[in-house]
Amino acid sequence: MLMLHQHITRTLLALFLGTLLLSSVVSYFTIKTNNIESYQRELESHIKIIKNQLPTTSNLEEFARIIKENAGIRFTLIDENGVVLVDSDAQSESMDNHAHREEIVKSYKVEFAHAIRFSDSVKSDFFIRRPSF
């Protein structure tokens, strides 16, 4: 039979561990949300610069390479039908049509649409921010 102080010790330990677990989960989601918001703002800044430079660009492959090298971001340009014109990380000819992707469909309704998903072409998770042009 457990003594009273053992019951109290176990109860306090359980409360402490529960509180620690709860605060860890809340902290994780708070940090994740803050990071995503920060990435959104950063990508919007990059997109605004790219939108200004794109009309004067004649070599899209070189443009994509320069963006990748200087900004450290993946750059994919698609046409109005969802066909990939150029991609900084993969061969555009081998890529699927993007017309029905979540961020593309959303971008017809709002200025900046986004999604977080796995990229089959480069086998990695990406935060995708797509502006409407």
N, C-alpha and C positions, 0 to 999 in steps of 0.2 A: 504494500500500500504506500502511495506517495504521500509525502509530508506536505503541509501547506506551502512552505517556501518553494518546494519543487514545482507545484502547480503554478504558483505565481511566476516563477522563473520561466517555465515553458510558455505560459501565456504571453509574458512580455517578449520573449524571443520570437514567438509566432507573430505578434503584432509588429515587432521591429522588422522582421523579414517581409511581411506583407506590405508594410509602408515603404520599404526599400524597393520592392518589386514595382509597386504602383508608381512611385516617383521616377523610377527608371523608364517605365513605359511612357509616362507623360513627357519626360525630358526628351526621349527619342523622337516622339512625334512632333514636339515643339521645334527641335533642332532641324528635323527633316523639312517641316513646313517653311521655316526661315530660310534654309538653304535653297529650296525650290523657288521661293519668291526672289531671292538674290539672283539665281540663275536666270529667271525670267527677265528681270531688269537688265542684266548684263547682255542677254541675247537680243533684247529689244534694241539696245544701243548698237550692237553689231549689225543688226538688220537695217536700221536706219542708215548707217554708213554704206552698207552694201547696196541698198536701194538707190542711193545717190550715184554710186560708181558703176552699177550694172549697165545703164544705158550707153555708156561710153566704152564698154568693153567689147572687143572683137574676138578675143580668144578665151572662150569660157573655161577650157581645161586649165590654162595658165592662171586665170582668175581664181578658180577653185583651189589650185595648189597654193597660191599666195595667201588666200584667206586661211587655209589650214596651217601654213607655216607661221603666219604673223599673229593670228588670233587664237590658234589652237582649237578651233571648232570644226566640226564636220559641216560641209556645205553641199547641199543638194538643190539643184534648180530643176523645177518641173514646169511643163507647159500647162495650158488651161485644160488639157485632156488627161492629165496625170502622167504623161510620159516623161521619164527622167532624161533631161538634156545633158546634165553633167553632175558628177558626184566627186567629192574630194577623196573619198576613201574606197571606192569600188568602181568597177567598170559599169558605166551607165547603160550600156547595151544589154547587159545581163540582168538588169533589175526589173522587178515587177512594176506594173502600172500602179501609181499611187492615188488614183482618183477616188477610191472608196475608203481610204484611210481616215481614221477618226479626226486627226488634226486638219486634214484637207477639207473634209466636209464641214467642220466647224468654221474654218477660215472664210467661208462664203457668208457667214452671218456676223462675225466679229472681226475686228482689225487684226488681233493676234490670237491665234488658236494654239493650243499645246496638248501634248500627250506624253506620257512616259511609257515606253514599251521597248521590247527586245527587237533589235535589228538583225534580221536573218542574213543580210549581206556582209556584215562585219562581226556578227556573233557577240554582241554586247548590248547592254541596256543603254538607252538614250533618252534624254529629255529633249523633246522635239518642239520647237517653237516655229510656227508657220505664219507669216504675215499674208494678208490678202493684198494683191497688187491691183 
